[in-house]
Amino acid sequence: MKTSDFYYDLPEELIAQDPLADRSSSRLMTLDVSTGEIRHRVFRDIVEYLHPGDCLVINNTRVIPARLLGVKKDTGAKIEVLLLKRLGKDEWETLVRPGKKCRPGAELSFGDGLLTATVKDVLEEGNRLVEFHYDGIFEEILDQLGQMPLPPYITHQLQDKERYQTVYAKFEGSAAAPTAGLHFTKELLQEIRDMGVRIAEVTLHVGLGTFRPVKVDDVTEHHMHVESYQVNAEAARIINETKANGGRVICVGTTSCRTVESAANEDGTIRVENGDTGIFIYPGYKFKIMDALITNFHLPESTLIMLVAAYSSREMILNAYKTAVEERYRFFSFGDAMFLYRSSDE
């Protein structure tokens, strides 16, 4: 299986640069993977595809303003630091640009010295271990100095930081938003609850590994970056009861999917778990928990389009993406959504 097998042509103007004023008014493509049938709807129509007894799994991670712009103390050279994962109270795994200028021992300054840092080590894949120094509360300083870590394909300035958060975001730790959840409003979620659909909250702190390009020709040789996740007792109970009662487990986004599949048992139940996952889902994978998926449109040759193809098929998903381009759907983080399901399960 080659990486190039997951390539498709995307006109640049279809990359959504700004979120819509109404989260739930984005377009929704539905794909019945039992038949290949495609329909074009509006996202709030998702309620027509949900049934009492189903379970919606959402990722309640919250994006931190993880992008810091500063300088090297000795030269004044500009430096960009992206926080990836907290390793200790003041130690973080980071992505530093330009990395060559930041060898161990380098001293960095942000906000005219309000926050300073020392590069401690070079980690796997060239990331840096950085220790921060400050007076006060780190999170408050970060909120003051940090910027939202929007993907590089978004060139517009985000006016409202909360538009890169889901309405149910709780636990800080992500370097990117679980973007499928951006389509939900609090009102839509309440409508779904009132229908008798249960909602299970899991947590996966999204790192950049999810979005790293696949640089190997053979898909199976790609190495996923590890991300931390948690499935608590309540979420496990709701998911297991849903499966036992014949309901569907519908994941909101690839991060929710990767979380439940990481904590899955071979018998199709899910366990309470708190750990790290480097799970890589691509065609040939047998899903143990997820029955249907709400997701956005993903980059060509990415691990995310491979995950979606694992649920349907490579041919079916590439045809759906070709249709989305022809129908002028909006792509990527602030773009439109897909709902993939099997009518044979209903």
Protein Blocks (a to p, Z undefined) as FASTA:
>chain_A
ZZklmgccddfklpcfbdcfblklpccddddfknopacdddfklmmmmpcehiacdddfb
dcddfbccdddfklopacddddfbdcbfklccdddddfklmcghiacdeehhlaccddfb
dcehhiacdddddedjfklmmmmmpccdddfklmbdcfblklmccfkbfbgcifbdcfkl
mmpcfklmmmmmmnopacddddddddfklmpccfbfblklpccddddddddfklmmmmmm
mmmnopacddehjklmmmmmmmpcfkopacddddddfbdcdehiacfkbmbdcdddddeh
iaklmmmmmmmcmklmmmmmmmmmmnopaehjllccdddddfklZZ
